């Protein structure tokens, strides 16, 4: 559905080269643009993102797919189908749960999918995102250029002024007679007053509905719909990606010969043993860090893996936060060092490549063991303090870490390029985002934290959760006097929460939810909130 932009300028029209290129819209786009803008206004004005996001996404996807030719290359792109499935799945998740992760995944999936529609040969998720944004920034000004004034505007204005003067004299006479009849005929005066009252009320109603923010919101919807439906070809990212390869090729740089890819006829300072020196540096570094990491892993395995119990007064928060951040940074640095040494011709140094690969593999495996230790730290923290968003996010990050370490092994043993690693890990991050979008995390967090084994309960955190958690909290009000209730402040400190205050806040939340759900319009409905309202009404 790429909208063509004809190149301006020819030998028959020299001034046309100075004019900006104009978009050419299909009949489907001409119909869908105003329809999409009106639908955007009806669905999202003073409404939250819920069922309306699913309906709007279906409109955009349907129009774009209807505009694709039968034999378009998009139909043969795996990334096109993956992001299309992710867009529809996340849109359903928004209508089902309405969570922030689902909303983020839906918007990101739709934009990335439009990037793959624009350039179906793309592979990098980030480049597809940039392509879609670049297309939108060109499509909106292009649509504005279509709203040009008609030609020969000066001549038409002169004719309008001529006929206006001709009608001016009759209108003036009509006004004079109207005033005379008002003075002479009381019944005419009463009838004219009634007509003016009706016209005045109609004008008052018209201008009372007019709102500058509403008009700006409608224009925003028109721009977003235009950016989604009118795709301007953006070749920058596709051209940039075409220079990358999946595997590293042996390069001969700085050689004074036109037969090499990048010849250099300057004075040569690269010596024959420089590659061996780089190999020795990598060898010594990998040996030293393997020994150091082995000591750290031995301590963590002995301390954390078997029978860990925090001592009285042990600060679990510092134990997890500081230790986790440092260990994650260590893993990222380790991956960066491997990528640096295996970036070019060291992959083809046959004299020491087997030893170097073995040491790098051992280091990657040890970093995986370190990641397991990070997961155990987080597990103990959850076991004693309960689930939370960031604690779940740590496990999501660790999943990406394990996947990233596996791709590093592919780079080591298959001579994969950095582009291949970025492509694979970006896809993994996108799939993880979809996993977060379809999960009913708040319900799972509430059920886990309300288990009897957890004596100290951050009840303030549960009260701040979305409305769909309220039926679970209402069903477990009897546990409030049996627990030590606290509320974590944003600075990391804890305040005690009395059971009576907690019950009062819960009743207020229930009352506010019932009132809000009754006042909501259907575009703001989610199935989870509807289900929660039905459970509380029983």
RARAFEN-V546841 format. One record per pair of residues at least 12 apart in sequence whose ideal C-beta (glycine too) atoms are under 7 Angstrom apart, sorted by the first residue. I is the first residue (numbers start at 1). J is the second residue. D is the distance in whole Angstrom. If there is no record, write none. Layout:
i,j,d
I,J,D
I,J,D
//
This chain:
i,j,d
1,64,5
1,67,4
1,68,5
1,117,6
1,231,6
2,118,6
2,231,5
2,233,5
3,23,6
3,24,7
3,25,7
3,230,5
3,231,6
3,232,6
4,24,6
5,21,4
5,23,6
5,232,6
6,21,7
7,21,7
8,21,5
20,145,6
22,142,7
22,145,6
22,146,7
23,142,4
23,143,7
23,146,7
23,230,6
25,230,7
26,67,6
28,63,6
28,66,6
28,67,6
29,229,6
29,230,6
32,63,5
32,229,6
33,225,6
33,226,6
33,229,6
36,59,6
36,225,4
36,229,6
37,218,6
37,221,5
37,222,4
37,225,5
39,56,7
39,59,6
40,56,6
40,221,3
40,224,7
40,225,6
41,217,7
41,218,5
41,221,5
43,55,6
43,56,6
43,523,5
45,214,7
45,217,6
47,521,6
47,523,5
47,524,5
48,524,5
49,94,6
49,103,5
50,94,6
50,95,6
50,98,5
50,523,7
50,524,5
50,525,6
50,526,5
51,95,5
51,522,7
51,523,6
51,525,5
51,526,7
52,523,4
53,91,6
53,94,5
53,95,7
53,106,6
54,91,5
54,92,6
54,94,6
54,95,4
57,87,6
57,91,4
57,106,7
57,110,6
60,110,7
60,228,5
60,229,7
61,87,7
63,229,6
64,117,6
64,229,7
73,120,4
74,117,6
74,120,4
77,116,6
77,120,4
79,116,5
79,122,7
79,123,6
80,116,5
80,117,7
80,120,6
83,109,6
83,112,5
83,113,4
83,116,6
84,113,6
86,109,4
86,430,7
86,434,5
87,106,7
87,109,4
87,110,5
87,113,5
89,434,6
89,438,6
90,102,6
90,105,4
90,106,4
90,109,5
90,434,6
90,437,5
91,106,5
93,437,5
93,438,5
94,106,5
95,526,6
95,527,7
96,526,6
96,527,5
96,528,6
97,440,6
97,526,6
97,528,5
98,526,4
98,528,7
98,529,7
101,436,4
101,437,5
102,437,4
105,433,5
105,434,6
105,437,4
108,433,7
111,129,6
111,132,5
112,125,6
112,128,5
112,129,5
112,132,7
114,132,4
114,228,6
114,231,7
115,128,3
115,129,6
115,131,4
115,132,4
116,128,5
117,231,6
118,131,5
118,132,6
118,135,5
118,231,5
118,233,7
118,234,6
119,131,5
119,234,7
119,237,7
119,238,4
121,238,6
122,237,7
122,238,6
122,241,6
123,241,7
123,423,5
124,241,6
124,422,7
124,423,6
124,426,6
125,426,4
125,427,6
125,430,6
126,426,6
127,237,4
127,241,6
130,237,5
131,234,5
131,237,5
134,234,4
134,236,7
135,231,5
135,232,5
135,234,5
136,227,3
138,232,4
139,226,6
139,227,5
139,230,4
139,232,5
140,223,5
140,226,6
140,227,6
142,232,7
143,226,5
143,230,7
244,417,7
244,419,4
245,417,6
245,419,7
246,416,7
246,417,6
246,420,5
247,415,5
247,416,6
247,417,6
248,344,7
248,347,5
248,415,5
248,417,5
250,345,6
250,348,5
251,344,6
251,345,6
254,268,7
254,270,5
275,345,6
275,346,7
275,349,6
278,346,6
279,346,6
279,349,5
279,352,5
279,356,7
282,341,4
282,346,7
282,356,6
283,352,7
283,355,7
283,356,6
286,359,4
286,360,6
286,363,6
287,359,6
289,363,6
290,359,6
290,362,6
290,363,5
290,366,7
293,363,7
293,366,5
293,370,7
294,366,7
296,370,7
297,366,6
297,369,5
297,370,6
300,373,4
304,373,6
304,376,5
304,377,7
305,376,7
308,380,6
310,384,7
316,380,7
316,381,5
316,384,6
316,385,7
317,492,7
319,377,7
320,377,5
320,378,6
320,381,4
323,377,6
324,374,5
324,377,6
324,378,7
324,394,6
327,370,6
327,373,7
327,374,5
328,374,7
328,397,7
330,370,7
331,367,5
331,370,6
331,371,6
331,401,6
334,363,6
334,367,5
335,404,6
335,408,6
338,360,6
338,364,7
338,408,6
338,412,7
339,418,6
342,411,6
342,412,6
343,418,7
347,415,5
357,412,5
357,413,6
360,412,5
361,409,6
361,412,6
364,405,5
364,408,5
364,409,6
367,405,6
368,402,6
368,405,5
371,398,5
371,401,5
371,402,6
374,398,6
375,395,7
375,398,5
378,391,6
378,394,5
378,395,7
386,448,7
386,449,4
386,454,6
386,457,7
386,458,6
387,445,4
387,448,5
387,449,6
388,461,7
392,441,6
396,432,6
396,436,7
399,432,6
400,425,7
400,428,6
400,429,6
400,432,6
403,425,7
403,428,5
404,425,5
407,421,5
407,424,5
407,425,6
442,465,5
442,466,6
442,468,7
442,469,5
443,468,7
443,469,6
443,472,7
446,462,6
446,465,7
446,469,5
446,472,5
446,473,7
447,472,6
449,462,7
450,476,5
450,479,6
455,483,6
455,484,6
456,484,5
456,486,6
457,483,5
457,484,7
457,485,6
458,486,6
458,487,7
458,488,5
459,485,4
459,487,7
459,497,6
459,502,5
460,487,3
460,488,7
460,497,6
461,488,6
463,505,6
463,506,7
463,509,6
467,513,5
467,529,5
467,532,6
468,528,4
468,529,6
468,532,5
470,509,6
470,510,6
470,513,6
470,532,6
470,536,7
471,532,5
471,535,4
471,536,6
473,506,6
474,510,6
474,536,6
477,503,6
477,506,7
480,499,4
480,502,5
480,503,6
481,499,5
485,497,4
485,499,6
485,502,5
510,536,7
514,536,7
517,529,6
517,533,5
//
